[in-house]
Amino acid sequence: MGFSLIPGIGRIRSTQLENYFGNLESAWQATPAELKQSGLDNGSIRAIIAWRPRVSLEAEMEKLARYGVKVLTCHDPDYPSRLKEIYDYPPLLYVRGSLLPEDEWCLAVVGTRRATVYGRQVTEEIVADLARSKITIVSGLAKGIDSIAHHSALEAGGRSIAVFACGLDIVYPAENANLARSIIQQGALISEYPLGARPKADNFPRRNRIMSGLSLGVLIVEAGETSGAMITAHLALEQNREVFAIPGSILSPASSGTNHLIQEGAKLVRDYTDILEELNLTAVAQQIEMKEVIPASDTESLLLKQLSAEPTHIDEVCRSSGLPISMVSSTLAVMELKGLVRQIGTMNYVLAREVREQYRVKVE
């Protein structure tokens, strides 16, 4: 965290220091000569020497606690694994709210700050359907499409992650303060910038690499050909992420960028199923939905947790559940009659697709 407060010390230099000294605590206490031996350039060494005495790590930790902000390093098990795949991943993330395992299935949704009626309607419908399919929605809390995407995900009961281009103690734009508070309750605010960092123009393109890096893909709803949303699309391609685009009128400037992306090979999206199918997430969403069903007993509950959309042999169910074969066999037979599970082949079981539909009344 201390090195993140020093201008010019990013992932490459912090990794260089960590590799040389073995840990960043030793690097923080190093002399100028030792920093030189690590291979740092003179400018970086001067920055460290100048800033280190001015940084109170204890005061920073107190400030983080006051704002309810957690710090994740790239070595932390809770650090998003997909984000670490990109070249320029942030060595440290500030998090306000919660990052959950299910956020692994997330999609970035971005677009113009001046959304049309069409853009608003499409975003609300598609994002709500994605959120109900257990896809976490990532965006940048900007006006227009970003804000609509966050709102739609939350209103559908889903989760959302907002990536800031400033410290998490500064909401930008300020009019989205209430939205940010709602996201903390149903997701997370994240940033690579320390508390107090102001939103600068250069920060926004760098912020976009985190949005696409976190996600399985990026959906561009409306965008001009030189917009920030187009920057996010190109970053997604560099990161080997899927790019989706909503088509629009050839007469609308708001759709010139998205139409161009489709012309270049982006996946044309008509509804949310196009995204789920392209990312092979249909089975995942169904699997999560199945596990939300209220079973009739603790035994049924335990067995449901051992099954997925992939066939699992009854012997494996016994081993993973710790239950005797007689109990597992009889319970699975009852669950099959209820439509909770299906037997595929010889003693292999999967979760049934129709479970949620049959148990909808019971769940509500």
Protein Blocks (a to p, Z undefined) as FASTA:
>chain_A
ZZmmpghiafklmmmmmmmnopaklmmmpcfklmmmnopafklmmmmmmmmmmpcfklmm
mmmmmnopacddfkbmklcfklmmpmklcfbdcdedjddfklmpccdddddfbdcfklmm
mmmmmmmmmmmnopacddehighjllmmmmmmmmnopacddddfbdfkbccdfklmmmmm
mmmmnocdddfbdehiacdfklmmmmmmmmmmmpmbdcdfbdcfkbfklmmmmmmmmnop
acddddddfkbmklmmmmmmmmnopacdfbfmlmmmmnopmmmmmmmmmmmpccfbfklm
mmmmmpcfbdcdfklmmmmnopafklmmmmmmmmmmnomaccehjhiacddfklmmmmmm
mmZZ
